[in-house]
Amino acid sequence: MKGHARHLMTENVFALAPDTLVSEVARQFAKNGLSGAPVVDADHRVLGFLSETDLLGSLLRGDQEEATVGDVMGKPALVVDEFTPTDEVMNVLRQGNIHHVPVVREGRLVGIITPRDILKYFVEHALPPPEQLA
């Protein structure tokens, strides 16, 4: 695949502050159909990543009343620079056994790559066009 992470990413990223309560995030994930989100500081630097699995683990332990995103997020988060070649992005996802990867510019969050982004890229750039109907 040719290109860079910035060609794959979604720019409008739902990100979380580390002091957000797990119970609040659970509601947001359920309402918006989210399966993960980067956790950032006030300067939009990625501190970690909260996956659906991290969130469910916290809820099943019953600690959602006092637990914060910072308590249960995976850290450090794997991130890629916006100019990381797409083949390297795929390797990060496979080797890290992850489905989402935040994209940074000069260390600050500018996007995210999800399975849907990769599928869209393949359909638009890598797969042959569908045969036209006669």
FENBEL-V163922 format. One line per field, one symbol per residue. ss: DSSP state (A for helix, B for strand, O for the rest). A space follows every 50 residues. Layout:
ss: ???
This chain:
ss: OOOBAAAAOBOOOOOBBOOOBAAAAAAAAAAAOOOBBBBBOOOOBBBBBB BAAAAAAAAAAOOOOOOBAAAAOBOOOOBBBOOOBAAAAAAAAAAOOOOO BBBBBOOBBBBBBOAAAAAAAAAAAAOOOOOOOO
